[in-house]
Amino acid sequence: MMMGLKYVTDQCLTNNKTSYLLVIDGDYALNVYNLEAYIRYINKPTGLYCGQTWWNSRPYRIPYHKHYLTISDYPYSAFPPYVTGGAMLLSADVVEKFYITSQYTKYFPFDDVFYGMLAKKLGIVPTDMGDLLPSYHNVPQPTDSKNVMTVGSHRFGDLYDVEHIYLQYGQEQYMSSNDFSAHYNKEINKS
């Protein structure tokens, strides 16, 4: 995890042409066009730590649970807000800050929570993409207006499922930045 940030900091950020880093699991279906539209919509070139955010997650205190943590492992009752590990969008400055801060922060075994700890140290509040980048198996249907804006979806059983999503969505399903903004604002106003 930190070696990846080191590599990006050393190899990609030195040319000043890299604006964002998307950290994404291999079992994620990604709509690159909607990701680009979302980045243009939020217009946040710095300070961006973004994805599906967990605001009040608590450590598991049940022995034998795969995420079990003792009080000595983590003495607090809740984790800082963090972006779930399936997909995380970072602006270039945050990548560099995370890398530098990680060198002075005790390692934590859950990378998504660790990134949340780094963000808290740096005073960076996550930007929640919510349903636009869900961290669950959500097969988007082209006819569902909410899913037309979906940037990605996680936890497919295999890569054939991911390929099916790509084939199901033709290029005509992708939105321009203006279409995305109008559609996103319409959905927000419904809530």
Secondary structure, 3 states (H helix, E strand, C coil): CHHHHHHHHHHHHHHCCCCEEEEECCCCEECHHHHHHHHHHHCCCCCCEEECEECCCCCECCCCCCCECCCCCCCCCCCCCEECCCEEEEEHHHHHHHHHHHCCCCCCCCHHHHHHHHHHHHCCCCEECHHHCCCCCCCCCCCCCCHHHCCEECCCCCHHHHHHHHHHCCHHHCCCHHHHHHHHHHHHHHC
